[in-house]
Amino acid sequence: MKATSIINRHRVIADPPLAKFLFSDTRMAIVWLVLRVYVGYSWLDAGWHKILDSGAKTNYIIDGSGLLAFWQRIAAVPAAPAKPVILYDWYRGFIQFLIDNHTEVFMGKVVAFGETAVGVGLILGAFVGVAAVAGAFMNMNFMLAGSASSNPVLLILAIVLILAWKTAGYLGLDRFLLPLLGTPWKAPKTETAAKHPLVPQLA
């Protein structure tokens, strides 16, 4: 009985005005357009270079030799007092598992085409929230692998785009794609007429 009463007393906590303006107001769409094009171009540039690279020991698409070389470098444990590139043993073990099972041929394609897809999605504004999550996931993996570069900045920007998923693609394909899914701009159906039908008055 007590659990039922607690459930029945649930409330929807409204967002503060600043959060509404930043992440739900379409006037901010121009800001998110600039931001997502910047992040998207960074991913597109990185992925497209991997797709085009056909070097004998640097390619990602043909045999994954470029990815394998990267894995072998970061998984190596140097002699003390030097520190390994990967600080977390569990992640180093995961990379070594990928190396031992010769997954570089498959994973090389995943990385190259994944980066490119994230870039295209963000630039075109297609499912920006999903693309930003995928980008953030890759940023996190690169950072765990000891590769800082631009990943910390791109990760922060990806988090902001995730928060602004409703309007980040408003000046893009999401303006048409998201309503097809019924979110977030589809007006809720009213049940007033069904609950209170009009009763014809007798003369």
C-alpha positions in Angstrom: 0.0 0.0 0.0 2.8 2.4 0.9 4.7 1.6 -2.3 1.6 2.3 -4.4 1.0 5.6 -2.7 4.7 6.6 -3.3 4.3 5.8 -7.0 1.1 7.7 -7.3 2.8 10.8 -5.9 5.5 11.0 -8.6 6.2 14.4 -10.1 7.9 15.7 -13.2 10.7 18.0 -12.2 10.9 20.9 -14.6 14.1 22.0 -16.2 15.5 25.4 -15.0 15.0 28.3 -17.5 18.7 28.4 -18.5 18.7 24.6 -19.3 15.5 25.0 -21.4 17.1 27.9 -23.4 20.4 26.1 -24.0 19.1 22.6 -24.8 15.5 23.0 -25.9 15.1 26.4 -27.5 15.5 26.3 -31.3 17.2 29.8 -31.2 20.3 28.0 -30.0 20.3 25.8 -33.1 22.7 28.0 -34.9 25.2 27.6 -32.1 24.8 23.8 -32.2 25.2 23.9 -35.9 28.6 25.5 -35.7 29.6 23.2 -32.9 28.5 20.0 -34.5 30.1 20.9 -37.9 33.4 21.5 -36.1 33.3 18.1 -34.2 31.9 16.4 -37.3 34.6 17.6 -39.6 37.2 16.4 -37.1 35.8 12.9 -37.2 35.2 13.0 -41.0 38.8 14.1 -41.6 40.2 11.3 -39.3 38.0 8.6 -40.7 38.4 9.5 -44.4 42.2 9.5 -44.1 42.1 6.0 -42.7 39.8 4.9 -45.5 42.1 6.3 -48.2 45.4 5.2 -46.7 46.6 2.1 -48.5 50.1 2.0 -47.1 51.6 -1.5 -46.5 51.9 -0.9 -42.7 49.6 2.0 -42.1 46.2 1.0 -43.6 43.0 0.3 -41.7 40.8 -1.0 -44.5 42.9 -3.6 -46.3 44.5 -5.7 -43.5 44.3 -3.4 -40.5 48.0 -3.1 -40.2 47.8 0.5 -39.1 45.5 -0.3 -36.2 47.6 -3.4 -35.3 50.7 -1.2 -35.1 48.9 1.3 -32.8 47.7 -1.6 -30.6 51.2 -3.1 -30.3 52.7 0.2 -29.4 50.2 1.1 -26.6 50.1 -2.5 -25.2 53.8 -2.7 -24.7 55.0 -2.6 -21.1 58.4 -0.8 -20.9 61.0 -1.6 -18.3 60.9 0.3 -15.0 60.9 3.1 -14.1 59.2 4.0 -17.4 55.4 3.9 -17.3 53.2 2.1 -19.9 51.1 4.1 -22.3 47.9 2.5 -20.9 47.5 3.1 -17.2 44.7 0.6 -16.6 45.7 -3.1 -16.6 42.1 -4.2 -17.6 42.2 -2.0 -20.7 45.7 -3.2 -21.6 44.4 -6.8 -21.3 41.5 -6.0 -23.6 43.8 -4.6 -26.2 46.1 -7.6 -25.9 43.1 -9.8 -26.4 42.3 -8.0 -29.6 45.8 -8.5 -30.8 46.0 -12.2 -29.9 42.8 -12.9 -31.7 43.9 -11.0 -34.9 40.8 -8.7 -34.9 42.6 -5.8 -36.6 41.2 -6.6 -40.0 37.6 -6.3 -38.8 38.2 -3.6 -36.2 40.2 -1.5 -38.6 37.1 -1.2 -40.8 35.0 -0.5 -37.8 37.2 2.4 -36.7 37.6 4.0 -40.1 34.0 3.8 -41.2 32.8 4.5 -37.7 34.7 7.8 -37.5 33.5 8.7 -41.0 29.9 7.9 -40.1 30.0 10.0 -37.0 31.4 12.9 -38.9 28.8 12.7 -41.7 25.9 12.4 -39.1 27.0 15.4 -37.1 27.7 17.6 -40.2 24.3 16.7 -41.8 22.5 16.9 -38.4 21.2 13.4 -38.7 20.5 11.7 -35.3 22.9 14.1 -33.7 22.5 12.6 -30.2 23.3 9.0 -31.4 26.3 10.3 -33.4 27.6 12.3 -30.5 27.3 9.2 -28.2 29.3 7.1 -30.7 31.9 9.8 -31.0 32.2 10.2 -27.2 32.6 6.4 -26.9 35.5 6.5 -29.4 37.1 9.5 -27.6 37.0 7.6 -24.4 38.6 4.6 -25.9 41.4 6.7 -27.4 42.0 8.4 -24.1 42.1 5.0 -22.3 44.7 4.0 -24.9 46.8 6.9 -23.8 46.1 9.1 -26.8 45.2 12.6 -25.6 45.5 14.8 -28.7 42.2 16.5 -29.3 40.1 13.8 -27.6 39.5 15.5 -24.3 38.1 18.6 -26.1 36.0 16.5 -28.5 34.7 14.5 -25.7 33.4 17.6 -23.8 31.9 19.0 -27.0 30.2 15.6 -27.7 28.7 15.6 -24.2 27.3 19.1 -24.8 25.8 17.9 -28.1 24.2 14.9 -26.3 22.5 17.3 -23.9 21.3 19.4 -26.8 20.1 16.4 -28.9 16.6 17.9 -29.3 17.7 21.1 -31.0 21.3 20.3 -32.1 20.1 19.0 -35.4 17.2 21.4 -35.8 19.1 23.1 -38.6 19.8 19.8 -40.2 18.1 16.5 -41.1 16.9 15.9 -37.5 14.3 18.6 -38.1 12.6 16.0 -40.3 13.9 12.7 -39.0 13.0 13.1 -35.3 9.3 14.0 -35.9 9.0 10.8 -37.9 9.9 9.0 -34.7 7.4 11.0 -32.7 10.0 13.0 -30.8 10.7 15.6 -29.6 8.4 18.1 -31.4 5.3 16.0 -31.9 2.4 17.5 -30.1 0.9 15.2 -27.5 -2.6 13.9 -28.2 -5.3 15.3 -26.0 -7.8 13.0 -24.4 -10.1 15.7 -23.2 -12.7 14.9 -25.8 -12.6 11.2 -25.1 -12.9 11.7 -21.3 -15.6 14.3 -21.5 -17.8 13.7 -24.5 -20.3 16.3 -25.5 -23.8 15.5 -24.4 -26.4 16.9 -26.8 -28.9 19.0 -25.1 -32.6 18.2 -25.6 -34.8 21.1 -26.7 
